[in-house]
Amino acid sequence: MSIIVTYSRKLSKEYEETVTIVTANVDKQKELAAKFRVRSIPALFFMKENKIKDSMLGMGSEKTLRKKIEALV
């Protein structure tokens, strides 16, 4: 399991009342990858009201992910 999946699961539990965290396998979900124009992985999109508010390409720390989530809630 990748570290990003570990972070996602942990943060999903912590923010379960306010945030939904979704992961996708771009090799299996090519249409979704195309919709979000994923060119490298990991690619993270932070959305609010069905609009992308922020994104992050490449691996980030748990602290960075937390800050991006906090900026949306």
C-alpha positions as CSV (number, residue, x, y, z in Angstrom):
1,M,0.0,0.0,0.0
2,S,1.4,3.4,-0.9
3,I,1.9,6.1,1.7
4,I,-0.6,8.4,0.0
5,V,-3.3,5.7,0.5
6,T,-2.3,5.5,4.2
7,Y,-2.6,9.2,4.6
8,S,-5.9,9.3,2.7
9,R,-7.4,6.6,5.0
10,K,-6.2,8.3,8.1
11,L,-7.5,11.7,7.1
12,S,-10.7,10.3,5.9
13,K,-11.4,8.9,9.3
14,E,-10.4,12.2,11.0
15,Y,-12.6,14.4,8.7
16,E,-15.4,11.9,8.1
17,E,-18.1,14.4,9.2
18,T,-17.0,17.2,6.8
19,V,-14.9,15.7,4.0
20,T,-15.1,12.9,1.6
21,I,-11.8,11.5,0.4
22,V,-11.9,9.3,-2.8
23,T,-9.1,7.4,-4.4
24,A,-9.1,6.1,-8.0
25,N,-6.8,3.8,-10.0
26,V,-6.2,5.8,-13.2
27,D,-5.1,2.6,-15.0
28,K,-8.6,1.2,-14.4
29,Q,-10.6,4.4,-14.5
30,K,-9.2,6.0,-17.7
31,E,-12.3,8.2,-18.3
32,L,-12.0,9.7,-14.8
33,A,-8.3,10.3,-15.3
34,A,-9.0,12.0,-18.7
35,K,-11.8,14.2,-17.1
36,F,-9.3,15.5,-14.5
37,R,-6.4,15.6,-17.0
38,V,-4.2,13.5,-14.8
39,R,-0.7,13.4,-16.3
40,S,1.3,12.1,-13.4
41,I,0.5,10.2,-10.2
42,P,-0.2,10.8,-7.5
43,A,-2.5,13.6,-8.5
44,L,-4.7,15.0,-5.8
45,F,-7.6,17.3,-6.3
46,F,-9.3,19.3,-3.5
47,M,-12.8,20.1,-4.4
48,K,-15.6,22.1,-2.8
49,E,-19.1,22.5,-4.2
50,N,-18.1,20.2,-7.1
51,K,-15.3,22.6,-8.2
52,I,-11.6,22.1,-8.0
53,K,-10.2,24.6,-5.5
54,D,-6.6,23.2,-5.2
55,S,-4.5,20.4,-6.5
56,M,-1.2,18.7,-5.7
57,L,1.0,16.7,-8.0
58,G,3.5,14.2,-6.6
59,M,3.9,13.0,-3.1
60,G,3.3,15.4,-0.2
61,S,3.4,15.1,3.5
62,E,0.5,14.3,5.7
63,K,0.9,17.8,7.1
64,T,0.6,19.4,3.6
65,L,-2.6,17.3,2.9
66,R,-4.1,18.3,6.2
67,K,-3.4,22.0,5.5
68,K,-5.1,21.7,2.1
69,I,-8.1,20.0,3.7
70,E,-8.3,22.6,6.5
71,A,-8.4,25.4,3.9
72,L,-11.6,24.0,2.5
73,V,-13.6,23.3,5.7
